[in-house]
Amino acid sequence: MNTFLDYLVVLAVAAFLLAPALYGALRERRLDRQIRAAHASGAVAAPGTAKRPRPTSWSPKSISPWAGTLSRGAPSGAPSGAPSGAPSGGAGRT
């Protein structure tokens, strides 16, 4: 009787572990069949062929809102001889 219960426990554990995988595999097959049927009937367009709506009113915004407020000279922390975009100070240099 103990051998029978041992086999029964092993079978129950195996079923408990395999049930979600089997359910997922069956669900995947069902979805694949539905997708194939939709493609065959022409209800679904091929990938990349769907037209996306184009924006009707789009105005480009300034990348940096403070761009017009800076002076034309060197940045405030830059040495007097440095060009406008040059890094100031030695931070980060090795």
PDB file of N, CA, C and O in Angstrom:
ATOM      1  N   MET A   1       0.820  -1.192   0.000  1.00  0.00           N
ATOM      2  CA  MET A   1       0.000   0.000   0.000  1.00  0.00           C
ATOM      3  C   MET A   1       0.867   1.261   0.000  1.00  0.00           C
ATOM      4  O   MET A   1       0.508   2.260  -0.623  1.00  0.00           O
ATOM      5  N   ASN A   2       2.003   1.218   0.693  1.00  0.00           N
ATOM      6  CA  ASN A   2       2.885   2.374   0.717  1.00  0.00           C
ATOM      7  C   ASN A   2       3.454   2.670  -0.661  1.00  0.00           C
ATOM      8  O   ASN A   2       3.615   3.837  -1.019  1.00  0.00           O
ATOM      9  N   THR A   3       3.759   1.652  -1.432  1.00  0.00           N
ATOM     10  CA  THR A   3       4.305   1.852  -2.767  1.00  0.00           C
ATOM     11  C   THR A   3       3.280   2.563  -3.645  1.00  0.00           C
ATOM     12  O   THR A   3       3.624   3.463  -4.412  1.00  0.00           O
ATOM     13  N   PHE A   4       2.018   2.152  -3.527  1.00  0.00           N
ATOM     14  CA  PHE A   4       0.964   2.782  -4.303  1.00  0.00           C
ATOM     15  C   PHE A   4       0.832   4.259  -3.938  1.00  0.00           C
ATOM     16  O   PHE A   4       0.695   5.099  -4.827  1.00  0.00           O
ATOM     17  N   LEU A   5       0.869   4.587  -2.655  1.00  0.00           N
ATOM     18  CA  LEU A   5       0.772   5.982  -2.220  1.00  0.00           C
ATOM     19  C   LEU A   5       1.987   6.789  -2.674  1.00  0.00           C
ATOM     20  O   LEU A   5       1.863   7.965  -3.017  1.00  0.00           O
ATOM     21  N   ASP A   6       3.161   6.156  -2.675  1.00  0.00           N
ATOM     22  CA  ASP A   6       4.359   6.849  -3.157  1.00  0.00           C
ATOM     23  C   ASP A   6       4.199   7.207  -4.631  1.00  0.00           C
ATOM     24  O   ASP A   6       4.482   8.335  -5.035  1.00  0.00           O
ATOM     25  N   TYR A   7       3.745   6.247  -5.429  1.00  0.00           N
ATOM     26  CA  TYR A   7       3.524   6.525  -6.844  1.00  0.00           C
ATOM     27  C   TYR A   7       2.450   7.599  -7.037  1.00  0.00           C
ATOM     28  O   TYR A   7       2.571   8.453  -7.915  1.00  0.00           O
ATOM     29  N   LEU A   8       1.423   7.552  -6.230  1.00  0.00           N
ATOM     30  CA  LEU A   8       0.350   8.529  -6.318  1.00  0.00           C
ATOM     31  C   LEU A   8       0.853   9.938  -5.987  1.00  0.00           C
ATOM     32  O   LEU A   8       0.470  10.908  -6.641  1.00  0.00           O
ATOM     33  N   VAL A   9       1.703  10.045  -4.978  1.00  0.00           N
ATOM     34  CA  VAL A   9       2.273  11.342  -4.602  1.00  0.00           C
ATOM     35  C   VAL A   9       3.172  11.869  -5.719  1.00  0.00           C
ATOM     36  O   VAL A   9       3.108  13.052  -6.056  1.00  0.00           O
ATOM     37  N   VAL A  10       4.004  11.012  -6.293  1.00  0.00           N
ATOM     38  CA  VAL A  10       4.874  11.428  -7.390  1.00  0.00           C
ATOM     39  C   VAL A  10       4.034  11.880  -8.579  1.00  0.00           C
ATOM     40  O   VAL A  10       4.345  12.889  -9.212  1.00  0.00           O
ATOM     41  N   LEU A  11       2.976  11.142  -8.883  1.00  0.00           N
ATOM     42  CA  LEU A  11       2.095  11.514  -9.982  1.00  0.00           C
ATOM     43  C   LEU A  11       1.406  12.849  -9.709  1.00  0.00           C
ATOM     44  O   LEU A  11       1.266  13.666 -10.619  1.00  0.00           O
ATOM     45  N   ALA A  12       0.979  13.080  -8.480  1.00  0.00           N
ATOM     46  CA  ALA A  12       0.320  14.341  -8.134  1.00  0.00           C
ATOM     47  C   ALA A  12       1.294  15.515  -8.246  1.00  0.00           C
ATOM     48  O   ALA A  12       0.925  16.575  -8.750  1.00  0.00           O
ATOM     49  N   VAL A  13       2.527  15.336  -7.782  1.00  0.00           N
ATOM     50  CA  VAL A  13       3.517  16.405  -7.870  1.00  0.00           C
ATOM     51  C   VAL A  13       3.855  16.694  -9.340  1.00  0.00           C
ATOM     52  O   VAL A  13       3.976  17.853  -9.738  1.00  0.00           O
ATOM     53  N   ALA A  14       4.002  15.646 -10.131  1.00  0.00           N
ATOM     54  CA  ALA A  14       4.299  15.830 -11.552  1.00  0.00           C
ATOM     55  C   ALA A  14       3.153  16.571 -12.241  1.00  0.00           C
ATOM     56  O   ALA A  14       3.389  17.467 -13.052  1.00  0.00           O
ATOM     57  N   ALA A  15       1.928  16.202 -11.924  1.00  0.00           N
ATOM     58  CA  ALA A  15       0.771  16.878 -12.519  1.00  0.00           C
ATOM     59  C   ALA A  15       0.721  18.343 -12.075  1.00  0.00           C
ATOM     60  O   ALA A  15       0.386  19.227 -12.864  1.00  0.00           O
ATOM     61  N   PHE A  16       1.053  18.587 -10.819  1.00  0.00           N
ATOM     62  CA  PHE A  16       1.057  19.952 -10.296  1.00  0.00           C
ATOM     63  C   PHE A  16       2.105  20.810 -11.006  1.00  0.00           C
ATOM     64  O   PHE A  16       1.874  21.993 -11.256  1.00  0.00           O
ATOM     65  N   LEU A  17       3.252  20.218 -11.329  1.00  0.00           N
ATOM     66  CA  LEU A  17       4.318  20.961 -11.995  1.00  0.00           C
ATOM     67  C   LEU A  17       4.073  21.108 -13.493  1.00  0.00           C
ATOM     68  O   LEU A  17       4.427  22.134 -14.074  1.00  0.00           O
ATOM     69  N   LEU A  18       3.479  20.110 -14.123  1.00  0.00           N
ATOM     70  CA  LEU A  18       3.291  20.131 -15.573  1.00  0.00           C
ATOM     71  C   LEU A  18       2.010  20.840 -16.014  1.00  0.00           C
ATOM     72  O   LEU A  18       1.912  21.260 -17.167  1.00  0.00           O
ATOM     73  N   ALA A  19       1.050  20.979 -15.140  1.00  0.00           N
ATOM     74  CA  ALA A  19      -0.239  21.559 -15.522  1.00  0.00           C
ATOM     75  C   ALA A  19      -0.111  22.978 -16.086  1.00  0.00           C
ATOM     76  O   ALA A  19      -0.685  23.251 -17.141  1.00  0.00           O
ATOM     77  N   PRO A  20       0.615  23.893 -15.434  1.00  0.00           N
ATOM     78  CA  PRO A  20       0.719  25.238 -16.013  1.00  0.00           C
ATOM     79  C   PRO A  20       1.412  25.250 -17.378  1.00  0.00           C
ATOM     80  O   PRO A  20       1.023  26.015 -18.260  1.00  0.00           O
ATOM     81  N   ALA A  21       2.424  24.415 -17.556  1.00  0.00           N
ATOM     82  CA  ALA A  21       3.126  24.366 -18.840  1.00  0.00           C
ATOM     83  C   ALA A  21       2.214  23.824 -19.934  1.00  0.00           C
ATOM     84  O   ALA A  21       2.198  24.352 -21.046  1.00  0.00           O
ATOM     85  N   LEU A  22       1.466  22.791 -19.632  1.00  0.00           N
ATOM     86  CA  LEU A  22       0.543  22.231 -20.618  1.00  0.00           C
ATOM     87  C   LEU A  22      -0.576  23.204 -20.949  1.00  0.00           C
ATOM     88  O   LEU A  22      -0.977  23.323 -22.107  1.00  0.00           O
ATOM     89  N   TYR A  23      -1.076  23.892 -19.948  1.00  0.00           N
ATOM     90  CA  TYR A  23      -2.117  24.886 -20.177  1.00  0.00           C
ATOM     91  C   TYR A  23      -1.588  26.006 -21.076  1.00  0.00           C
ATOM     92  O   TYR A  23      -2.282  26.436 -21.997  1.00  0.00           O
ATOM     93  N   GLY A  24      -0.379  26.476 -20.820  1.00  0.00           N
ATOM     94  CA  GLY A  24       0.214  27.523 -21.637  1.00  0.00           C
ATOM     95  C   GLY A  24       0.448  27.075 -23.067  1.00  0.00           C
ATOM     96  O   GLY A  24       0.215  27.842 -24.001  1.00  0.00           O
ATOM     97  N   ALA A  25       0.904  25.847 -23.251  1.00  0.00           N
ATOM     98  CA  ALA A  25       1.148  25.329 -24.598  1.00  0.00           C
ATOM     99  C   ALA A  25      -0.161  25.218 -25.379  1.00  0.00           C
ATOM    100  O   ALA A  25      -0.208  25.558 -26.562  1.00  0.00           O
ATOM    101  N   LEU A  26      -1.202  24.753 -24.738  1.00  0.00           N
ATOM    102  CA  LEU A  26      -2.501  24.650 -25.418  1.00  0.00           C
ATOM    103  C   LEU A  26      -3.064  26.029 -25.750  1.00  0.00           C
ATOM    104  O   LEU A  26      -3.648  26.225 -26.816  1.00  0.00           O
ATOM    105  N   ARG A  27      -2.889  26.973 -24.845  1.00  0.00           N
ATOM    106  CA  ARG A  27      -3.360  28.330 -25.093  1.00  0.00           C
ATOM    107  C   ARG A  27      -2.583  28.958 -26.250  1.00  0.00           C
ATOM    108  O   ARG A  27      -3.159  29.654 -27.086  1.00  0.00           O
ATOM    109  N   GLU A  28      -1.280  28.712 -26.294  1.00  0.00           N
ATOM    110  CA  GLU A  28      -0.441  29.233 -27.378  1.00  0.00           C
ATOM    111  C   GLU A  28      -0.888  28.673 -28.730  1.00  0.00           C
ATOM    112  O   GLU A  28      -0.948  29.406 -29.717  1.00  0.00           O
ATOM    113  N   ARG A  29      -1.200  27.386 -28.772  1.00  0.00           N
ATOM    114  CA  ARG A  29      -1.666  26.779 -30.024  1.00  0.00           C
ATOM    115  C   ARG A  29      -2.987  27.377 -30.470  1.00  0.00           C
ATOM    116  O   ARG A  29      -3.206  27.607 -31.659  1.00  0.00           O
ATOM    117  N   ARG A  30      -3.880  27.633 -29.492  1.00  0.00           N
ATOM    118  CA  ARG A  30      -5.172  28.228 -29.818  1.00  0.00           C
ATOM    119  C   ARG A  30      -4.985  29.630 -30.382  1.00  0.00           C
ATOM    120  O   ARG A  30      -5.640  29.996 -31.358  1.00  0.00           O
ATOM    121  N   LEU A  31      -4.095  30.421 -29.778  1.00  0.00           N
ATOM    122  CA  LEU A  31      -3.835  31.764 -30.281  1.00  0.00           C
ATOM    123  C   LEU A  31      -3.209  31.725 -31.671  1.00  0.00           C
ATOM    124  O   LEU A  31      -3.545  32.542 -32.529  1.00  0.00           O
ATOM    125  N   ASP A  32      -2.296  30.777 -31.896  1.00  0.00           N
ATOM    126  CA  ASP A  32      -1.684  30.641 -33.220  1.00  0.00           C
ATOM    127  C   ASP A  32      -2.727  30.318 -34.281  1.00  0.00           C
ATOM    128  O   ASP A  32      -2.686  30.861 -35.384  1.00  0.00           O
ATOM    129  N   ARG A  33      -3.665  29.430 -33.947  1.00  0.00           N
ATOM    130  CA  ARG A  33      -4.728  29.105 -34.892  1.00  0.00           C
ATOM    131  C   ARG A  33      -5.581  30.335 -35.206  1.00  0.00           C
ATOM    132  O   ARG A  33      -5.954  30.558 -36.358  1.00  0.00           O
ATOM    133  N   GLN A  34      -5.887  31.133 -34.176  1.00  0.00           N
ATOM    134  CA  GLN A  34      -6.696  32.338 -34.390  1.00  0.00           C
ATOM    135  C   GLN A  34      -5.952  33.355 -35.251  1.00  0.00           C
ATOM    136  O   GLN A  34      -6.552  33.993 -36.116  1.00  0.00           O
ATOM    137  N   ILE A  35      -4.653  33.507 -35.019  1.00  0.00           N
ATOM    138  CA  ILE A  35      -3.864  34.458 -35.806  1.00  0.00           C
ATOM    139  C   ILE A  35      -3.775  33.993 -37.254  1.00  0.00           C
ATOM    140  O   ILE A  35      -3.917  34.800 -38.173  1.00  0.00           O
ATOM    141  N   ARG A  36      -3.537  32.680 -37.470  1.00  0.00           N
ATOM    142  CA  ARG A  36      -3.472  32.156 -38.838  1.00  0.00           C
ATOM    143  C   ARG A  36      -4.801  32.342 -39.555  1.00  0.00           C
ATOM    144  O   ARG A  36      -4.823  32.690 -40.736  1.00  0.00           O
ATOM    145  N   ALA A  37      -5.903  32.116 -38.858  1.00  0.00           N
ATOM    146  CA  ALA A  37      -7.222  32.290 -39.470  1.00  0.00           C
ATOM    147  C   ALA A  37      -7.471  33.750 -39.815  1.00  0.00           C
ATOM    148  O   ALA A  37      -8.064  34.043 -40.854  1.00  0.00           O
ATOM    149  N   ALA A  38      -7.031  34.668 -38.966  1.00  0.00           N
ATOM    150  CA  ALA A  38      -7.221  36.096 -39.240  1.00  0.00           C
ATOM    151  C   ALA A  38      -6.382  36.521 -40.436  1.00  0.00           C
ATOM    152  O   ALA A  38      -6.847  37.304 -41.264  1.00  0.00           O
ATOM    153  N   HIS A  39      -5.151  36.020 -40.543  1.00  0.00           N
ATOM    154  CA  HIS A  39      -4.309  36.347 -41.691  1.00  0.00           C
ATOM    155  C   HIS A  39      -4.889  35.765 -42.978  1.00  0.00           C
ATOM    156  O   HIS A  39      -4.841  36.400 -44.031  1.00  0.00           O
ATOM    157  N   ALA A  40      -5.434  34.560 -42.884  1.00  0.00           N
ATOM    158  CA  ALA A  40      -5.997  33.916 -44.071  1.00  0.00           C
ATOM    159  C   ALA A  40      -7.239  34.656 -44.568  1.00  0.00           C
ATOM    160  O   ALA A  40      -7.485  34.723 -45.772  1.00  0.00           O
ATOM    161  N   SER A  41      -8.014  35.206 -43.645  1.00  0.00           N
ATOM    162  CA  SER A  41      -9.229  35.907 -44.055  1.00  0.00           C
ATOM    163  C   SER A  41      -8.945  37.341 -44.485  1.00  0.00           C
ATOM    164  O   SER A  41      -9.822  38.010 -45.033  1.00  0.00           O
ATOM    165  N   GLY A  42      -7.733  37.816 -44.244  1.00  0.00           N
ATOM    166  CA  GLY A  42      -7.372  39.170 -44.639  1.00  0.00           C
ATOM    167  C   GLY A  42      -7.788  40.223 -43.639  1.00  0.00           C
ATOM    168  O   GLY A  42      -7.759  41.414 -43.947  1.00  0.00           O
ATOM    169  N   ALA A  43      -8.175  39.806 -42.448  1.00  0.00           N
ATOM    170  CA  ALA A  43      -8.613  40.765 -41.434  1.00  0.00           C
ATOM    171  C   ALA A  43      -7.440  41.510 -40.817  1.00  0.00           C
ATOM    172  O   ALA A  43      -7.619  42.596 -40.267  1.00  0.00           O
ATOM    173  N   VAL A  44      -6.245  40.944 -40.901  1.00  0.00           N
ATOM    174  CA  VAL A  44      -5.065  41.556 -40.302  1.00  0.00           C
ATOM    175  C   VAL A  44      -4.087  41.909 -41.410  1.00  0.00           C
ATOM    176  O   VAL A  44      -3.786  41.076 -42.264  1.00  0.00           O
ATOM    177  N   ALA A  45      -3.594  43.134 -41.401  1.00  0.00           N
ATOM    178  CA  ALA A  45      -2.610  43.553 -42.396  1.00  0.00           C
ATOM    179  C   ALA A  45      -1.244  42.999 -42.021  1.00  0.00           C
ATOM    180  O   ALA A  45      -0.974  42.711 -40.855  1.00  0.00           O
ATOM    181  N   ALA A  46      -0.401  42.857 -43.008  1.00  0.00           N
ATOM    182  CA  ALA A  46       0.956  42.384 -42.747  1.00  0.00           C
ATOM    183  C   ALA A  46       1.689  43.403 -41.883  1.00  0.00           C
ATOM    184  O   ALA A  46       1.384  44.594 -41.953  1.00  0.00           O
ATOM    185  N   PRO A  47       2.638  42.968 -41.079  1.00  0.00           N
ATOM    186  CA  PRO A  47       3.358  43.902 -40.214  1.00  0.00           C
ATOM    187  C   PRO A  47       4.068  44.974 -41.040  1.00  0.00           C
ATOM    188  O   PRO A  47       4.686  44.683 -42.064  1.00  0.00           O
ATOM    189  N   GLY A  48       3.968  46.205 -40.578  1.00  0.00           N
ATOM    190  CA  GLY A  48       4.644  47.304 -41.241  1.00  0.00           C
ATOM    191  C   GLY A  48       3.835  47.965 -42.347  1.00  0.00           C
ATOM    192  O   GLY A  48       4.274  48.969 -42.909  1.00  0.00           O
ATOM    193  N   THR A  49       2.664  47.425 -42.672  1.00  0.00           N
ATOM    194  CA  THR A  49       1.876  48.016 -43.750  1.00  0.00           C
ATOM    195  C   THR A  49       0.740  48.878 -43.228  1.00  0.00           C
ATOM    196  O   THR A  49       0.086  49.575 -44.004  1.00  0.00           O
ATOM    197  N   ALA A  50       0.500  48.842 -41.940  1.00  0.00           N
ATOM    198  CA  ALA A  50      -0.577  49.657 -41.384  1.00  0.00           C
ATOM    199  C   ALA A  50      -0.172  51.125 -41.416  1.00  0.00           C
ATOM    200  O   ALA A  50       0.966  51.471 -41.100  1.00  0.00           O
ATOM    201  N   LYS A  51      -1.104  51.976 -41.798  1.00  0.00           N
ATOM    202  CA  LYS A  51      -0.808  53.397 -41.854  1.00  0.00           C
ATOM    203  C   LYS A  51      -1.089  54.022 -40.499  1.00  0.00           C
ATOM    204  O   LYS A  51      -2.145  53.818 -39.901  1.00  0.00           O
ATOM    205  N   ARG A  52      -0.120  54.781 -40.039  1.00  0.00           N
ATOM    206  CA  ARG A  52      -0.289  55.478 -38.781  1.00  0.00           C
ATOM    207  C   ARG A  52      -0.833  56.866 -39.058  1.00  0.00           C
ATOM    208  O   ARG A  52      -0.492  57.474 -40.072  1.00  0.00           O
ATOM    209  N   PRO A  53      -1.676  57.376 -38.168  1.00  0.00           N
ATOM    210  CA  PRO A  53      -2.177  58.733 -38.382  1.00  0.00           C
ATOM    211  C   PRO A  53      -1.045  59.745 -38.224  1.00  0.00           C
ATOM    212  O   PRO A  53      -0.239  59.654 -37.298  1.00  0.00           O
ATOM    213  N   ARG A  54      -0.999  60.698 -39.131  1.00  0.00           N
ATOM    214  CA  ARG A  54       0.030  61.723 -39.074  1.00  0.00           C
ATOM    215  C   ARG A  54      -0.459  62.868 -38.194  1.00  0.00           C
ATOM    216  O   ARG A  54      -1.653  63.165 -38.171  1.00  0.00           O
ATOM    217  N   PRO A  55       0.446  63.505 -37.478  1.00  0.00           N
ATOM    218  CA  PRO A  55       0.013  64.631 -36.653  1.00  0.00           C
ATOM    219  C   PRO A  55      -0.507  65.766 -37.517  1.00  0.00           C
ATOM    220  O   PRO A  55       0.080  66.086 -38.551  1.00  0.00           O
ATOM    221  N   THR A  56      -1.601  66.372 -37.099  1.00  0.00           N
ATOM    222  CA  THR A  56      -2.206  67.426 -37.908  1.00  0.00           C
ATOM    223  C   THR A  56      -1.593  68.783 -37.609  1.00  0.00           C
ATOM    224  O   THR A  56      -1.375  69.577 -38.523  1.00  0.00           O
ATOM    225  N   SER A  57      -1.320  69.051 -36.377  1.00  0.00           N
ATOM    226  CA  SER A  57      -0.713  70.339 -36.045  1.00  0.00           C
ATOM    227  C   SER A  57       0.471  70.081 -35.129  1.00  0.00           C
ATOM    228  O   SER A  57       0.316  69.614 -34.000  1.00  0.00           O
ATOM    229  N   TRP A  58       1.635  70.390 -35.627  1.00  0.00           N
ATOM    230  CA  TRP A  58       2.850  70.169 -34.847  1.00  0.00           C
ATOM    231  C   TRP A  58       3.729  71.380 -35.010  1.00  0.00           C
ATOM    232  O   TRP A  58       4.019  71.812 -36.126  1.00  0.00           O
ATOM    233  N   SER A  59       4.144  71.916 -33.902  1.00  0.00           N
ATOM    234  CA  SER A  59       5.043  73.053 -33.980  1.00  0.00           C
ATOM    235  C   SER A  59       6.338  72.676 -33.271  1.00  0.00           C
ATOM    236  O   SER A  59       6.304  72.212 -32.131  1.00  0.00           O
ATOM    237  N   PRO A  60       7.476  72.870 -33.927  1.00  0.00           N
ATOM    238  CA  PRO A  60       8.734  72.517 -33.287  1.00  0.00           C
ATOM    239  C   PRO A  60       8.985  73.421 -32.086  1.00  0.00           C
ATOM    240  O   PRO A  60       8.786  74.634 -32.152  1.00  0.00           O
ATOM    241  N   LYS A  61       9.415  72.821 -31.010  1.00  0.00           N
ATOM    242  CA  LYS A  61       9.724  73.572 -29.803  1.00  0.00           C
ATOM    243  C   LYS A  61      11.233  73.708 -29.692  1.00  0.00           C
ATOM    244  O   LYS A  61      11.983  72.880 -30.208  1.00  0.00           O
ATOM    245  N   SER A  62      11.656  74.728 -29.035  1.00  0.00           N
ATOM    246  CA  SER A  62      13.077  74.933 -28.826  1.00  0.00           C
ATOM    247  C   SER A  62      13.622  73.807 -27.955  1.00  0.00           C
ATOM    248  O   SER A  62      12.985  73.411 -26.980  1.00  0.00           O
ATOM    249  N   ILE A  63      14.783  73.299 -28.299  1.00  0.00           N
ATOM    250  CA  ILE A  63      15.375  72.215 -27.529  1.00  0.00           C
ATOM    251  C   ILE A  63      15.718  72.681 -26.133  1.00  0.00           C
ATOM    252  O   ILE A  63      15.467  71.975 -25.156  1.00  0.00           O
ATOM    253  N   SER A  64      16.285  73.853 -26.035  1.00  0.00           N
ATOM    254  CA  SER A  64      16.592  74.403 -24.720  1.00  0.00           C
ATOM    255  C   SER A  64      15.936  75.771 -24.611  1.00  0.00           C
ATOM    256  O   SER A  64      16.278  76.682 -25.365  1.00  0.00           O
ATOM    257  N   PRO A  65      15.010  75.925 -23.693  1.00  0.00           N
ATOM    258  CA  PRO A  65      14.266  77.178 -23.599  1.00  0.00           C
ATOM    259  C   PRO A  65      15.158  78.361 -23.217  1.00  0.00           C
ATOM    260  O   PRO A  65      14.774  79.506 -23.454  1.00  0.00           O
ATOM    261  N   TRP A  66      16.309  78.126 -22.645  1.00  0.00           N
ATOM    262  CA  TRP A  66      17.185  79.221 -22.232  1.00  0.00           C
ATOM    263  C   TRP A  66      18.202  79.586 -23.320  1.00  0.00           C
ATOM    264  O   TRP A  66      19.066  80.432 -23.088  1.00  0.00           O
ATOM    265  N   ALA A  67      18.115  78.968 -24.494  1.00  0.00           N
ATOM    266  CA  ALA A  67      19.108  79.183 -25.546  1.00  0.00           C
ATOM    267  C   ALA A  67      19.203  80.648 -25.951  1.00  0.00           C
ATOM    268  O   ALA A  67      20.304  81.116 -26.241  1.00  0.00           O
ATOM    269  N   GLY A  68      18.130  81.374 -25.982  1.00  0.00           N
ATOM    270  CA  GLY A  68      18.165  82.766 -26.396  1.00  0.00           C
ATOM    271  C   GLY A  68      18.562  83.717 -25.287  1.00  0.00           C
ATOM    272  O   GLY A  68      18.816  84.892 -25.550  1.00  0.00           O
ATOM    273  N   THR A  69      18.624  83.241 -24.053  1.00  0.00           N
ATOM    274  CA  THR A  69      18.898  84.132 -22.936  1.00  0.00           C
ATOM    275  C   THR A  69      20.382  84.233 -22.606  1.00  0.00           C
ATOM    276  O   THR A  69      20.779  85.136 -21.869  1.00  0.00           O
ATOM    277  N   LEU A  70      21.209  83.339 -23.128  1.00  0.00           N
ATOM    278  CA  LEU A  70      22.630  83.386 -22.830  1.00  0.00           C
ATOM    279  C   LEU A  70      23.296  84.494 -23.623  1.00  0.00           C
ATOM    280  O   LEU A  70      22.878  84.827 -24.732  1.00  0.00           O
ATOM    281  N   SER A  71      24.333  85.053 -23.037  1.00  0.00           N
ATOM    282  CA  SER A  71      25.076  86.082 -23.767  1.00  0.00           C
ATOM    283  C   SER A  71      25.910  85.418 -24.850  1.00  0.00           C
ATOM    284  O   SER A  71      26.166  84.215 -24.784  1.00  0.00           O
ATOM    285  N   ARG A  72      26.327  86.170 -25.826  1.00  0.00           N
ATOM    286  CA  ARG A  72      27.097  85.630 -26.935  1.00  0.00           C
ATOM    287  C   ARG A  72      28.545  85.363 -26.553  1.00  0.00           C
ATOM    288  O   ARG A  72      29.236  84.671 -27.302  1.00  0.00           O
ATOM    289  N   GLY A  73      29.025  85.854 -25.470  1.00  0.00           N
ATOM    290  CA  GLY A  73      30.416  85.692 -25.064  1.00  0.00           C
ATOM    291  C   GLY A  73      30.660  84.338 -24.432  1.00  0.00           C
ATOM    292  O   GLY A  73      29.857  83.419 -24.593  1.00  0.00           O
ATOM    293  N   ALA A  74      31.748  84.212 -23.723  1.00  0.00           N
ATOM    294  CA  ALA A  74      32.121  82.974 -23.052  1.00  0.00           C
ATOM    295  C   ALA A  74      31.176  82.707 -21.893  1.00  0.00           C
ATOM    296  O   ALA A  74      30.631  83.649 -21.317  1.00  0.00           O
ATOM    297  N   PRO A  75      30.969  81.450 -21.540  1.00  0.00           N
ATOM    298  CA  PRO A  75      30.139  81.137 -20.387  1.00  0.00           C
ATOM    299  C   PRO A  75      30.741  81.743 -19.127  1.00  0.00           C
ATOM    300  O   PRO A  75      31.929  82.063 -19.081  1.00  0.00           O
ATOM    301  N   SER A  76      29.915  81.892 -18.124  1.00  0.00           N
ATOM    302  CA  SER A  76      30.338  82.594 -16.921  1.00  0.00           C
ATOM    303  C   SER A  76      31.542  81.947 -16.239  1.00  0.00           C
ATOM    304  O   SER A  76      32.344  82.670 -15.647  1.00  0.00           O
ATOM    305  N   GLY A  77      31.713  80.632 -16.288  1.00  0.00           N
ATOM    306  CA  GLY A  77      32.817  79.983 -15.599  1.00  0.00           C
ATOM    307  C   GLY A  77      34.036  79.760 -16.473  1.00  0.00           C
ATOM    308  O   GLY A  77      35.051  79.268 -15.981  1.00  0.00           O
ATOM    309  N   ALA A  78      33.974  80.103 -17.746  1.00  0.00           N
ATOM    310  CA  ALA A  78      35.082  79.825 -18.658  1.00  0.00           C
ATOM    311  C   ALA A  78      36.168  80.878 -18.525  1.00  0.00           C
ATOM    312  O   ALA A  78      35.870  82.038 -18.240  1.00  0.00           O
ATOM    313  N   PRO A  79      37.430  80.492 -18.727  1.00  0.00           N
ATOM    314  CA  PRO A  79      38.493  81.484 -18.726  1.00  0.00           C
ATOM    315  C   PRO A  79      38.309  82.448 -19.889  1.00  0.00           C
ATOM    316  O   PRO A  79      37.609  82.132 -20.851  1.00  0.00           O
ATOM    317  N   SER A  80      38.916  83.597 -19.811  1.00  0.00           N
ATOM    318  CA  SER A  80      38.673  84.646 -20.797  1.00  0.00           C
ATOM    319  C   SER A  80      39.085  84.254 -22.206  1.00  0.00           C
ATOM    320  O   SER A  80      38.485  84.748 -23.160  1.00  0.00           O
ATOM    321  N   GLY A  81      40.089  83.383 -22.388  1.00  0.00           N
ATOM    322  CA  GLY A  81      40.547  83.020 -23.719  1.00  0.00           C
ATOM    323  C   GLY A  81      39.870  81.794 -24.289  1.00  0.00           C
ATOM    324  O   GLY A  81      40.127  81.438 -25.439  1.00  0.00           O
ATOM    325  N   ALA A  82      39.018  81.136 -23.529  1.00  0.00           N
ATOM    326  CA  ALA A  82      38.385  79.896 -23.975  1.00  0.00           C
ATOM    327  C   ALA A  82      37.243  80.194 -24.930  1.00  0.00           C
ATOM    328  O   ALA A  82      36.535  81.184 -24.745  1.00  0.00           O
ATOM    329  N   PRO A  83      37.047  79.368 -25.940  1.00  0.00           N
ATOM    330  CA  PRO A  83      35.909  79.560 -26.829  1.00  0.00           C
ATOM    331  C   PRO A  83      34.598  79.302 -26.093  1.00  0.00           C
ATOM    332  O   PRO A  83      34.596  78.788 -24.974  1.00  0.00           O
ATOM    333  N   SER A  84      33.503  79.655 -26.719  1.00  0.00           N
ATOM    334  CA  SER A  84      32.199  79.614 -26.076  1.00  0.00           C
ATOM    335  C   SER A  84      31.784  78.237 -25.598  1.00  0.00           C
ATOM    336  O   SER A  84      31.128  78.144 -24.560  1.00  0.00           O
ATOM    337  N   GLY A  85      32.129  77.158 -26.295  1.00  0.00           N
ATOM    338  CA  GLY A  85      31.680  75.828 -25.899  1.00  0.00           C
ATOM    339  C   GLY A  85      32.727  75.017 -25.157  1.00  0.00           C
ATOM    340  O   GLY A  85      32.487  73.844 -24.874  1.00  0.00           O
ATOM    341  N   ALA A  86      33.868  75.586 -24.830  1.00  0.00           N
ATOM    342  CA  ALA A  86      34.947  74.837 -24.188  1.00  0.00           C
ATOM    343  C   ALA A  86      34.620  74.554 -22.741  1.00  0.00           C
ATOM    344  O   ALA A  86      33.980  75.375 -22.084  1.00  0.00           O
ATOM    345  N   PRO A  87      35.044  73.409 -22.226  1.00  0.00           N
ATOM    346  CA  PRO A  87      34.802  73.098 -20.825  1.00  0.00           C
ATOM    347  C   PRO A  87      35.603  74.022 -19.928  1.00  0.00           C
ATOM    348  O   PRO A  87      36.718  74.423 -20.263  1.00  0.00           O
ATOM    349  N   SER A  88      35.033  74.349 -18.808  1.00  0.00           N
ATOM    350  CA  SER A  88      35.739  75.223 -17.875  1.00  0.00           C
ATOM    351  C   SER A  88      36.189  74.409 -16.671  1.00  0.00           C
ATOM    352  O   SER A  88      35.444  73.550 -16.199  1.00  0.00           O
ATOM    353  N   GLY A  89      37.355  74.652 -16.180  1.00  0.00           N
ATOM    354  CA  GLY A  89      37.850  73.995 -14.989  1.00  0.00           C
ATOM    355  C   GLY A  89      38.415  72.624 -15.299  1.00  0.00           C
ATOM    356  O   GLY A  89      38.344  72.162 -16.437  1.00  0.00           O
ATOM    357  N   GLY A  90      38.970  71.978 -14.303  1.00  0.00           N
ATOM    358  CA  GLY A  90      39.612  70.694 -14.506  1.00  0.00           C
ATOM    359  C   GLY A  90      38.811  69.530 -13.977  1.00  0.00           C
ATOM    360  O   GLY A  90      39.345  68.426 -13.872  1.00  0.00           O
ATOM    361  N   ALA A  91      37.555  69.731 -13.642  1.00  0.00           N
ATOM    362  CA  ALA A  91      36.755  68.656 -13.076  1.00  0.00           C
ATOM    363  C   ALA A  91      36.566  67.561 -14.118  1.00  0.00           C
ATOM    364  O   ALA A  91      36.203  67.843 -15.260  1.00  0.00           O
ATOM    365  N   GLY A  92      36.808  66.326 -13.732  1.00  0.00           N
ATOM    366  CA  GLY A  92      36.599  65.190 -14.597  1.00  0.00           C
ATOM    367  C   GLY A  92      37.794  64.833 -15.432  1.00  0.00           C
ATOM    368  O   GLY A  92      37.744  63.834 -16.148  1.00  0.00           O
ATOM    369  N   ARG A  93      38.854  65.580 -15.384  1.00  0.00           N
ATOM    370  CA  ARG A  93      40.051  65.247 -16.168  1.00  0.00           C
ATOM    371  C   ARG A  93      40.894  64.246 -15.416  1.00  0.00           C
ATOM    372  O   ARG A  93      40.926  64.229 -14.185  1.00  0.00           O
ATOM    373  N   THR A  94      41.581  63.407 -16.180  1.00  0.00           N
ATOM    374  CA  THR A  94      42.446  62.421 -15.511  1.00  0.00           C
ATOM    375  C   THR A  94      43.887  62.691 -15.838  1.00  0.00           C
ATOM    376  O   THR A  94      44.771  61.972 -15.371  1.00  0.00           O
TER     377      THR A  94
END
